[in-house]
């Protein structure tokens, strides 16, 4: 899956019941999916620093830039 430059993250959930259950629980807590996701990501990254992931993203951007140059 490509990493775009926008602020959007798109995830396709194949288990519709899982999606429905998540939204139901979040509604009872008065939270949005965006709020929950941001909190979960922050917690995850506090335990797993993104050193390698950042480099992979940089390499992907460099590759995409080179590829686009070759097509022009």
Secondary structure as a PSIPRED ss2 file (coil, helix, strand):
# PSIPRED VFORMAT (PSIPRED V4.0)

   1 X C   1.000  0.000  0.000
   2 X C   1.000  0.000  0.000
   3 X C   1.000  0.000  0.000
   4 X C   1.000  0.000  0.000
   5 X C   1.000  0.000  0.000
   6 X C   1.000  0.000  0.000
   7 X C   1.000  0.000  0.000
   8 X C   1.000  0.000  0.000
   9 X C   1.000  0.000  0.000
  10 X C   1.000  0.000  0.000
  11 X C   1.000  0.000  0.000
  12 X C   1.000  0.000  0.000
  13 X C   1.000  0.000  0.000
  14 X C   1.000  0.000  0.000
  15 X C   1.000  0.000  0.000
  16 X H   0.000  1.000  0.000
  17 X H   0.000  1.000  0.000
  18 X H   0.000  1.000  0.000
  19 X H   0.000  1.000  0.000
  20 X H   0.000  1.000  0.000
  21 X H   0.000  1.000  0.000
  22 X H   0.000  1.000  0.000
  23 X H   0.000  1.000  0.000
  24 X H   0.000  1.000  0.000
  25 X H   0.000  1.000  0.000
  26 X H   0.000  1.000  0.000
  27 X H   0.000  1.000  0.000
  28 X H   0.000  1.000  0.000
  29 X H   0.000  1.000  0.000
  30 X C   1.000  0.000  0.000
  31 X C   1.000  0.000  0.000
  32 X C   1.000  0.000  0.000
  33 X H   0.000  1.000  0.000
  34 X H   0.000  1.000  0.000
  35 X H   0.000  1.000  0.000
  36 X H   0.000  1.000  0.000
  37 X H   0.000  1.000  0.000
  38 X H   0.000  1.000  0.000
  39 X H   0.000  1.000  0.000
  40 X H   0.000  1.000  0.000
  41 X H   0.000  1.000  0.000
  42 X H   0.000  1.000  0.000
  43 X H   0.000  1.000  0.000
  44 X H   0.000  1.000  0.000
  45 X H   0.000  1.000  0.000
  46 X H   0.000  1.000  0.000
  47 X H   0.000  1.000  0.000
  48 X C   1.000  0.000  0.000
  49 X C   1.000  0.000  0.000
  50 X C   1.000  0.000  0.000
  51 X H   0.000  1.000  0.000
  52 X H   0.000  1.000  0.000
  53 X H   0.000  1.000  0.000
  54 X H   0.000  1.000  0.000
  55 X H   0.000  1.000  0.000
  56 X H   0.000  1.000  0.000
  57 X H   0.000  1.000  0.000
  58 X H   0.000  1.000  0.000
  59 X H   0.000  1.000  0.000
  60 X H   0.000  1.000  0.000
  61 X H   0.000  1.000  0.000
  62 X H   0.000  1.000  0.000
  63 X H   0.000  1.000  0.000
  64 X H   0.000  1.000  0.000
  65 X H   0.000  1.000  0.000
  66 X H   0.000  1.000  0.000
  67 X H   0.000  1.000  0.000
  68 X H   0.000  1.000  0.000
  69 X H   0.000  1.000  0.000
  70 X H   0.000  1.000  0.000
  71 X H   0.000  1.000  0.000
  72 X C   1.000  0.000  0.000
